[in-house]
Amino acid sequence: MTNGWPDGWGDPPPPVEWFSAQNEDWLAPPAPAPLPSRTPLWAYIDETGDRGSVTVANSSPIYGMACVLVDQPAASRLQAAVARLRKDFGVPDDRDMSWKKDLKSHSRRKHAAAVLGAVPGVTVLFVYYRKDRITQGTYHTDQQRAYDYLAHKMHKAILWATQFSGYFSVAIRFGHVRHHDHNKTKTYLEGHRDTKAAQALVQRELKWVASKDHSESQAADLYGGFLKSAIWEDEYGSFEGSYIKTIWHQIRQAHLCGNSYSPHCAIPLGIMSMPESYLVTQHDWFPCGACKHKKITPLVPLGADPLKERGGSTSRVFPSRRQRRHFMSSIARPADRKPHPG
């Protein structure tokens, strides 16, 4: 017997290896989960889009949040990257750097994605919803409730990401929002805290900060811009997904996309699109063709009538019973609608 293999049975089989169908290369088996670290993580969150209802003139078609999750070494590297971008873009010292003011050109956005995407140790989380897909009369028609509900989804994602990253505690810092009652949101988040994700996890801090005081908040604003370009069509009906593809490897669980051995991936653990997780997968730029969340139904343009776009048949537009049920509830009479639990 040689190495536990009986003589006369031929050569022993090769050791089991892990294969990625997407990347077509061999991967090492996943490492065991690290022991909880007593050093904290920091989460910085910023918005993209606005809280207004889809029925309001000039309101954004989507509303979302981007988060950068870093430990102290990664935070220092991220601060250095932001300092470099501020210098490259000539941002004055007396204000923050922002997507809207300082990254108006494709070349600047491409450069920012390359610089931020090269920072190791950064975990990125995205949460957003398409306003035209949300049932009318629910949380998105009230600005306070819209922010609270989206912040709750992001808060939950942060707690889960922290717990499964092997860290013991997290400090959460949302970007300050003008004309918004942050105390109400804090009360809402603490009252709806996910108890499963919060087991043995200390939330060291939950507050709202000015982005000009924190480089990480400015980075979160730029990541939100990458998301906006990818899911918010321009005046010509096009989406720009090159920026988010440049930083794709930083999105939580993105390394598991296309790995048939893993039940988890970036959808929805890294990018949560609402009301359906498959919405983000329908864009042409989406990098994982083998994503199990991907639907064959083409993406309906923002604000378009899905029945007219797909020939008038709900079974063709929405192949699953769940999708058809959600669509029918979205066009129900006001008296038939039920408020969203959020």
TILORO-825156 format. One line per field, with one value per residue: residue number from 1; x, y, z of N, C-alpha, C in turn; residue in one letter. Coordinates in steps of 0.1 Angstrom, whole numbers. Each point is the difference from the previous one (the first is absolute). Example, Ala and Ser with C-alpha at 12.3 -4.5 7.8 and 13.67 -1.06 7.14 Angstrom:
<nodes>
mifi (1	2)
n.u (132	-4)
n.v (-57	11)
n.w (78	-7)
ca.u (-9	9)
ca.v (12	11)
ca.w (0	0)
c.u (9	-8)
c.v (12	11)
c.w (0	8)
dofi (A	S)
</nodes>
This chain:
<nodes>
mifi (1	2	3	4	5	6	7	8	9	10	11	12	13	14	15	16	17	18	19	20	21	22	23	24	25	26	27	28	29	30	31	32	33	34	35	36	37	38	39	40	41	42	43	44	45	46	47	48	49	50	51	52	53	54	55	56	57	58	59	60	61	62	63	64	65	66	67	68	69	70	71	72	73	74	75	76	77	78	79	80	81	82	83	84	85	86	87	88	89	90	91	92	93	94	95	96	97	98	99	100	101	102	103	104	105	106	107	108	109	110	111	112	113	114	115	116	117	118	119	120	121	122	123	124	125	126	127	128	129	130	131	132	133	134	135	136	137	138	139	140	141	142	143	144	145	146	147	148	149	150	151	152	153	154	155	156	157	158	159	160	161	162	163	164	165	166	167	168	169	170	171	172	173	174	175	176	177	178	179	180	181	182	183	184	185	186	187	188	189	190	191	192	193	194	195	196	197	198	199	200	201	202	203	204	205	206	207	208	209	210	211	212	213	214	215	216	217	218	219	220	221	222	223	224	225	226	227	228	229	230	231	232	233	234	235	236	237	238	239	240	241	242	243	244	245	246	247	248	249	250	251	252	253	254	255	256	257	258	259	260	261	262	263	264	265	266	267	268	269	270	271	272	273	274	275	276	277	278	279	280	281	282	283	284	285	286	287	288	289	290	291	292	293	294	295	296	297	298	299	300	301	302	303	304	305	306	307	308	309	310	311	312	313	314	315	316	317	318	319	320	321	322	323	324	325	326	327	328	329	330	331	332	333	334	335	336	337	338	339	340	341	342)
n.u (9	-3	4	-3	7	-9	10	3	-3	12	2	4	-12	0	7	-11	-3	1	-11	4	-13	0	9	-5	1	11	-9	6	-1	-12	6	4	-12	4	8	-10	1	8	7	-5	-11	2	-12	3	-11	-2	-8	-8	-4	-13	-6	-1	-14	-2	-11	11	-2	9	-9	11	3	12	1	12	8	12	6	9	5	6	12	8	7	-12	-4	12	0	-13	4	11	-9	-8	10	3	-13	-1	12	-3	-11	11	-4	-7	8	-8	0	-11	5	-7	-8	-10	9	7	-10	0	13	0	10	-6	-11	5	6	-11	-6	10	0	-14	-1	11	-9	9	-8	-5	-10	-7	-10	-10	-9	-10	-10	-7	-2	2	8	-1	-8	-9	3	12	11	0	-13	6	6	-7	-12	2	4	-10	-8	5	1	-12	-3	6	-7	-10	3	2	-11	-6	4	-3	-11	-2	4	-5	-8	4	4	-10	5	-13	4	-13	-1	3	-13	0	-6	8	-10	12	-5	-10	10	7	-11	-3	12	0	-12	7	8	7	-8	-3	1	-7	-1	4	-7	10	-10	12	-6	-10	6	-3	8	8	-2	-1	-5	-4	12	-3	-6	10	7	-8	2	13	0	-7	10	9	-7	0	13	0	-9	5	-9	9	1	10	-4	12	7	7	3	9	-6	-12	2	5	-11	-4	13	-4	-9	-7	8	6	10	-12	-1	-9	2	-1	12	-3	-8	11	-4	4	-8	-7	10	4	-9	-8	-7	-9	-12	8	6	-8	-5	10	-4	-10	9	2	3	-11	10	-11	3	7	-3	-3	3	7	-8	-8	-9	-1	10	-10	0	8	-10	4	-10	2	-13	1	10	-8	-8	-2	9	-7	-4	1	-6	-9	10	4	-6	11	7	-8	1	13	1	-8	8	9	-9	-1	-13	0	-13	6	7	11	1	12	4	8)
n.v (-12	10	7	-12	-1	-10	-9	2	12	1	11	6	4	11	8	2	7	13	0	11	-3	11	-1	-13	1	-6	-3	6	-11	4	11	-6	2	13	0	3	12	4	1	12	-1	7	4	5	7	0	10	-5	10	1	5	9	1	-11	3	3	12	-4	-9	-5	-8	2	-8	3	-9	5	-11	7	-13	6	-7	1	-11	-6	5	-3	-12	-1	5	-7	-9	3	1	-11	-5	5	-5	-12	1	4	-9	12	4	10	-10	-8	-12	3	-10	7	4	-11	-8	11	-4	-7	9	9	-4	-2	12	5	-7	4	12	1	-5	8	5	-7	-10	6	0	-2	8	-5	10	-4	9	-6	13	-2	-7	11	-8	7	10	-5	-5	-3	1	-4	12	2	-6	7	11	-1	-4	9	9	-5	-1	12	5	-7	5	11	-2	-5	10	7	-6	-1	12	-5	11	6	11	9	10	4	6	4	3	12	0	9	7	-7	-7	1	7	4	2	6	6	2	3	7	4	0	0	-5	-7	-7	11	3	-13	2	10	8	8	4	2	9	7	12	0	11	-1	13	-6	-7	-4	-9	10	7	-11	-1	14	-2	-9	9	8	-9	-2	13	1	-10	7	13	-2	4	12	-9	-3	4	-11	5	-12	7	10	-5	-3	12	3	-9	-1	12	-3	0	-11	10	-4	-1	11	-9	0	-11	0	13	0	7	13	8	-9	6	-8	3	-4	7	-5	10	-6	-2	-11	-5	11	0	-13	8	7	6	10	-6	-2	-5	-6	-7	12	-7	13	-3	9	-8	6	7	9	3	9	9	-1	-10	-2	-9	2	13	0	-8	8	5	-9	-1	-11	8	10	-7	-8	6	-9	0	0	-9	-6	2	-3	-10	-2	2	-6	-6	0	14	-3	-6	11	-7	7	4	-11	4)
n.w (0	-9	11	6	-11	-1	2	-12	6	-4	-7	11	3	-9	8	8	-11	1	-7	-7	-2	8	9	0	12	5	9	9	8	4	5	11	6	0	11	8	-7	10	-11	0	-7	-10	1	-12	1	-12	-4	-8	-8	0	10	-10	-1	-6	7	7	-5	-9	5	7	-10	6	11	4	5	2	4	6	1	10	2	11	-3	-3	12	5	-7	4	12	-2	-4	10	8	-6	1	12	1	-6	7	8	9	2	8	-3	-9	0	-4	-11	-2	5	9	3	-3	-7	-2	-12	-5	6	-5	-12	2	4	-9	-8	5	1	-12	0	9	6	3	-11	8	-11	4	-7	2	-8	-3	-9	-1	-13	8	8	7	-7	8	-3	5	-13	4	10	-1	11	-4	-12	7	9	-9	-9	10	2	-14	-1	11	-5	-12	7	7	-10	-7	11	3	-13	4	11	0	11	-5	-1	-6	0	-11	1	-13	4	3	-9	9	8	6	3	10	-8	-9	9	4	-13	-2	11	-4	-12	10	-10	8	-11	-7	10	-2	13	-5	2	0	-3	-12	1	-10	-2	-10	0	-13	2	10	-10	-2	9	6	-4	5	11	0	-2	9	7	-4	4	11	2	-4	9	8	-2	-9	-9	-5	-3	13	3	4	10	-3	-8	6	1	-13	0	8	-9	-1	3	-8	11	2	-6	9	5	-8	-4	13	-7	7	-2	11	3	-3	-9	-6	11	3	-12	-9	7	-10	1	-1	-11	5	-9	5	9	0	-2	6	-11	8	5	8	7	-11	10	3	11	2	-11	-5	-8	8	-12	3	7	-10	6	7	-7	-9	9	0	-2	9	6	-7	12	2	12	-6	-10	5	8	-3	12	8	7	-12	-5	12	-1	-14	2	11	-9	-8	12	3	4	0	-11	0	3	11	-5	5	-10)
ca.u (-9	8	-7	-14	-7	4	9	-7	-12	4	4	-11	-6	6	-8	-11	3	-12	0	-9	-5	0	14	8	13	-1	0	3	-12	-2	6	-10	-4	10	-5	-5	10	-4	1	-13	-2	-7	-9	-4	-11	-5	-12	-1	-14	-7	-10	-13	-8	1	-10	5	7	14	5	8	-7	4	5	9	11	12	8	14	2	15	7	9	10	-7	-5	11	2	-11	3	11	-5	-9	9	6	-10	-2	11	-1	-11	0	-11	5	1	-11	-12	1	0	-12	-3	-7	8	14	1	-10	5	2	14	2	-7	8	12	-4	-3	12	7	-7	0	13	2	-3	-7	-12	-12	-10	-14	-10	-14	-8	-12	-6	-12	-12	-4	-5	-14	-4	-6	8	10	8	-7	3	14	6	-1	8	14	1	-1	13	10	-1	6	14	4	0	11	13	2	3	13	10	0	7	14	8	2	-9	-8	0	-4	-8	-1	-7	3	-10	-11	-7	-15	-4	1	9	-4	-10	6	8	-10	-5	10	2	-12	-1	13	0	5	9	12	6	5	14	5	-1	-1	7	-4	-10	-2	0	12	2	10	13	9	4	4	-7	-13	2	2	-13	-8	5	-5	-14	0	2	-12	-10	3	-3	-14	-8	3	2	-10	-1	-4	11	5	14	4	14	6	-3	8	14	1	-8	6	-1	-14	0	-3	1	9	-7	-9	3	6	-11	1	-5	-14	0	8	-2	-15	-1	8	8	-9	-14	-9	-14	-6	4	15	5	-1	14	6	-5	8	10	14	1	12	-1	-11	-5	-7	-12	-11	-2	-13	1	-8	9	-3	-10	6	-5	-12	-8	-11	5	-9	2	14	1	-11	-13	-3	7	7	13	8	4	-2	-3	-13	3	1	-14	-7	5	-5	-14	-2	5	-10	-13	-7	6	-7	4	14	3	12	12	4	11)
ca.v (12	12	12	-3	-5	-14	-4	-7	7	10	13	6	11	12	7	8	14	8	5	11	-1	13	4	-11	-2	-8	8	-7	-2	11	-1	-1	13	4	2	14	9	10	13	3	4	13	1	13	-2	12	-2	3	3	8	-7	3	-10	-1	9	13	5	0	-9	-11	-12	-10	6	-10	3	-7	-1	-6	-6	-1	0	11	0	3	14	9	-1	7	14	4	0	12	11	1	5	14	7	-2	8	14	3	9	-6	4	-7	-14	-4	-7	-5	10	12	-2	-11	2	-5	-15	-3	2	-11	-12	1	-2	-14	-7	3	-6	-15	-6	0	-13	0	7	-8	10	-5	9	-3	10	-5	7	6	-4	-14	-1	2	14	2	-6	8	10	13	8	1	-5	-15	-5	0	-9	-13	-3	0	-13	-10	1	-3	-14	-5	3	-9	-13	0	1	-13	-10	3	-3	11	0	12	9	14	3	14	5	14	9	3	13	0	-13	-2	-11	-6	-10	-11	-7	-8	-10	-10	-7	-8	-10	-7	-14	-7	-11	6	8	-9	2	11	13	12	10	14	2	15	7	8	8	-7	8	-3	-14	-4	-13	4	5	-12	-6	8	-4	-14	2	5	-12	-7	8	-1	-13	-4	11	3	14	6	-7	-13	-9	-2	-1	-10	-2	5	-10	-12	2	-2	-11	-10	5	-2	-11	-13	1	-10	-13	1	-10	-12	-9	-7	9	4	15	8	15	3	14	3	12	9	-3	8	-2	-10	-13	-1	-3	12	4	-9	1	9	-6	0	-9	-8	-14	-6	-12	4	-7	9	7	-4	2	11	12	11	10	14	7	8	-6	-9	-13	-8	5	-4	-15	-5	0	-12	0	-12	2	10	-5	-15	-7	4	11	12	4	4	14	10	3	8	14	7	-2	12	4	-6	-14	-1	-2	7	-8	-2	10)
ca.w (0	-1	4	2	-13	-1	-12	-11	-4	-10	6	8	-7	4	11	-4	-1	-2	-14	-2	-14	-7	-3	-6	7	13	13	13	8	8	13	12	5	10	13	2	3	10	-6	-6	-14	-2	-12	-4	-10	-7	-8	-14	-3	10	8	-6	-7	-15	-5	2	-12	1	10	-5	-2	11	13	5	10	-2	12	1	13	1	13	0	-11	-13	1	-2	-14	-6	2	-9	-13	-1	0	-14	-9	3	-6	-14	-5	4	10	11	14	9	-3	-3	-14	-3	-14	-7	-3	-4	-9	-11	-13	0	4	15	7	-3	8	14	1	0	12	12	-2	3	14	6	13	0	-4	-5	1	-7	2	-8	-6	-12	5	-8	2	14	1	4	13	11	7	-8	-2	12	0	13	-1	-10	5	11	-5	-7	10	7	-8	1	14	1	-8	7	12	-5	-6	11	7	-8	-3	12	9	12	1	-11	2	-12	-2	-12	-4	5	-10	3	2	4	15	2	12	-4	-7	10	8	-9	-2	12	2	-10	-2	-3	11	-4	-5	11	11	3	-8	7	-8	8	-3	-11	-1	-13	0	-12	-9	-1	12	-1	-14	-3	-5	-13	-8	-2	-10	-14	-3	-4	-14	-9	-1	-7	-15	-5	1	-3	-14	-4	-8	-12	3	2	13	0	10	1	13	10	-3	5	14	2	9	13	4	9	-6	-15	-4	-1	-11	-10	6	2	13	11	-1	2	-9	2	-1	3	12	-3	-6	2	-8	5	8	-4	0	-13	-8	-3	-9	-14	-7	-9	6	12	-4	2	-9	6	13	2	2	-13	-7	-14	-4	-2	9	-4	3	12	-2	-11	4	-3	-9	-14	-5	-2	-8	6	7	13	1	-8	7	13	-2	12	6	9	-7	-5	11	4	-9	2	12	-3	-7	6	4	12	11	1	3	14	2	2	14	3)
c.u (9	-9	-15	-7	5	8	-9	-12	4	5	-12	-6	7	-8	-10	4	-13	1	-10	-4	0	14	8	14	-2	1	4	-13	-2	7	-10	-2	10	-7	-4	12	-6	2	-13	1	-7	-8	-4	-10	-4	-11	3	-14	-6	-12	-14	-7	2	-10	4	9	15	6	8	-8	4	4	8	10	12	8	14	2	15	4	10	10	-6	-5	12	3	-10	1	10	-5	-9	9	7	-10	-3	11	-1	-11	-1	-11	6	0	-12	-13	3	1	-13	-1	-6	8	13	2	-10	4	2	14	2	-7	8	13	-4	-3	13	8	-6	0	13	3	-4	-7	-13	-12	-11	-14	-8	-14	-7	-13	-4	-14	-12	-4	-5	-15	-3	-7	8	11	7	-7	2	15	7	0	9	15	2	0	13	11	-1	6	15	6	1	11	13	2	3	14	11	1	7	14	9	3	-10	-9	2	-5	-6	-2	-6	3	-12	-9	-7	-15	-5	2	8	-4	-11	5	8	-10	-5	10	3	-12	-2	13	-1	7	10	13	7	5	15	7	-3	-1	5	-5	-10	-3	1	11	0	11	13	9	5	3	-8	-15	1	2	-14	-9	4	-5	-15	-2	2	-13	-11	2	-4	-14	-9	3	1	-10	-2	-4	11	4	16	5	14	6	-3	7	14	2	-8	6	0	-14	-1	-5	1	9	-7	-10	5	6	-12	0	-5	-14	-2	8	-3	-15	-7	9	9	-8	-14	-8	-14	-9	5	15	5	1	14	6	-4	7	11	14	2	10	-2	-11	-6	-7	-13	-12	-4	-13	2	-8	9	-4	-10	6	-7	-13	-9	-11	4	-9	2	14	1	-12	-13	-4	8	8	13	9	5	-2	-3	-13	3	1	-14	-8	4	-5	-15	-3	4	-10	-14	-6	6	-6	5	15	2	14	12	4	12	-5)
c.v (12	12	-3	-6	-15	-3	-8	7	11	12	6	12	13	7	9	15	8	7	11	0	13	4	-10	-1	-7	9	-8	-2	12	-2	0	15	4	2	15	9	11	14	3	2	14	-1	14	-1	14	-4	2	1	8	-8	3	-11	1	10	15	4	0	-9	-11	-13	-11	8	-11	5	-8	1	-6	-5	-3	-2	12	1	4	15	9	0	7	15	5	0	12	13	1	5	14	9	0	9	14	5	9	-7	4	-7	-15	-2	-8	-3	11	12	-3	-11	0	-6	-15	-3	1	-12	-13	0	-3	-15	-8	2	-7	-15	-6	0	-14	1	7	-9	10	-7	10	-5	11	-6	9	5	-5	-15	-2	3	14	0	-7	9	11	13	9	1	-6	-15	-6	-1	-11	-14	-4	-1	-13	-11	1	-4	-16	-6	2	-10	-14	-1	1	-13	-11	4	-3	11	0	12	9	14	5	15	3	14	9	4	13	-2	-14	-2	-13	-8	-11	-12	-9	-9	-11	-11	-9	-9	-11	-7	-15	-8	-11	5	7	-9	1	11	13	11	11	14	-1	15	5	11	8	-6	8	-4	-15	-4	-12	4	5	-11	-6	7	-4	-14	1	5	-11	-8	8	-1	-14	-4	11	4	15	5	-8	-15	-10	-1	-1	-9	-2	3	-11	-13	1	-3	-12	-10	5	-2	-13	-13	0	-12	-14	0	-10	-13	-9	-7	8	4	15	7	15	4	-9	4	12	11	-4	9	-3	6	-15	0	-1	13	4	-9	1	11	-7	-1	-10	-11	-15	-6	-12	3	-7	9	7	-6	2	11	12	11	10	14	6	8	-6	-9	-14	-8	5	-4	-15	-6	-2	-13	-1	-13	1	10	-5	-15	-7	5	11	14	5	5	14	10	3	8	14	8	-1	14	4	-7	-14	-1	-1	7	-9	-1	10	13)
c.w (0	3	1	-12	-2	-12	-10	-5	-10	8	8	-7	5	11	-6	0	-2	-13	-1	-15	-7	-4	-7	6	13	12	12	8	9	14	11	5	10	13	1	4	9	-6	-8	-15	0	-13	-3	-12	-6	-10	-15	-5	11	6	-6	-6	-15	-7	1	-12	3	11	-7	-2	10	12	6	10	-3	13	-2	14	1	14	0	-11	-13	0	-4	-15	-8	1	-10	-14	-3	-1	-14	-10	2	-7	-15	-6	5	9	11	14	8	-3	-3	-15	-2	-15	-8	-4	-7	-10	-11	-13	2	5	15	7	-2	9	15	3	1	13	12	-2	4	15	6	13	1	-4	-3	1	-8	3	-8	-4	-12	4	-8	2	14	0	4	13	11	4	-9	-3	12	2	13	0	-10	4	11	-5	-7	10	8	-7	0	13	2	-8	6	12	-5	-6	11	7	-8	-5	11	9	11	0	-13	4	-13	-1	-13	-3	4	-12	4	1	3	15	2	13	-2	-6	9	9	-8	-2	13	4	-9	-2	-1	12	-4	-4	12	12	1	-7	7	-10	8	-2	-11	0	-14	0	-13	-8	-1	12	-1	-15	-4	-5	-14	-10	-3	-10	-14	-3	-3	-14	-10	-2	-8	-15	-6	-1	-4	-14	-3	-10	-14	2	2	14	-1	11	2	14	11	-3	4	15	4	11	15	6	8	-8	-15	-5	-2	-11	-11	6	4	13	11	-3	0	-10	3	0	9	12	-2	-7	1	-8	4	-10	-3	-1	-15	-9	-5	-10	-15	-9	-9	6	11	-3	2	-8	6	13	1	3	-13	-6	-15	-5	-2	9	-6	3	12	-4	-11	5	-4	-9	-14	-5	-4	-7	7	8	13	1	-8	8	13	0	13	7	10	-7	-4	12	5	-9	1	12	-2	-7	6	4	13	12	2	5	15	3	2	14	4	3)
dofi (M	T	N	G	W	P	D	G	W	G	D	P	P	P	P	V	E	W	F	S	A	Q	N	E	D	W	L	A	P	P	A	P	A	P	L	P	S	R	T	P	L	W	A	Y	I	D	E	T	G	D	R	G	S	V	T	V	A	N	S	S	P	I	Y	G	M	A	C	V	L	V	D	Q	P	A	A	S	R	L	Q	A	A	V	A	R	L	R	K	D	F	G	V	P	D	D	R	D	M	S	W	K	K	D	L	K	S	H	S	R	R	K	H	A	A	A	V	L	G	A	V	P	G	V	T	V	L	F	V	Y	Y	R	K	D	R	I	T	Q	G	T	Y	H	T	D	Q	Q	R	A	Y	D	Y	L	A	H	K	M	H	K	A	I	L	W	A	T	Q	F	S	G	Y	F	S	V	A	I	R	F	G	H	V	R	H	H	D	H	N	K	T	K	T	Y	L	E	G	H	R	D	T	K	A	A	Q	A	L	V	Q	R	E	L	K	W	V	A	S	K	D	H	S	E	S	Q	A	A	D	L	Y	G	G	F	L	K	S	A	I	W	E	D	E	Y	G	S	F	E	G	S	Y	I	K	T	I	W	H	Q	I	R	Q	A	H	L	C	G	N	S	Y	S	P	H	C	A	I	P	L	G	I	M	S	M	P	E	S	Y	L	V	T	Q	H	D	W	F	P	C	G	A	C	K	H	K	K	I	T	P	L	V	P	L	G	A	D	P	L	K	E	R	G	G	S	T	S	R	V	F	P	S	R	R	Q	R	R	H	F	M	S	S	I	A	R	P	A	D	R	K	P	H	P	G)
</nodes>
